[in-house]
Amino acid sequence: MLGKASEIKTTHISADFDRFGSHLERWKNNFAHVEIIDIKFSAVSVPEKGERVHALIIYKEGVTHE
């Protein structure tokens, strides 16, 4: 069971293609105590501005990792 809806949280990360990986790693390091349920990725190419990558992270707090 995934848990109650009140226990599920989300966050959104967005960055240009070159910096996205480091943003995602930083978030994972800062939230190492959570259980990631799913990550939804999308990418958009903006003329003259390059590519943007987005991630919707669905997670649950209060999980103990043993």
Secondary structure as UniProt FT lines:
FT   HELIX           5..7
FT   STRAND          8..16
FT   HELIX           17..30
FT   TURN            31..33
FT   STRAND          35..46
FT   TURN            47..49
FT   STRAND          50..60
//
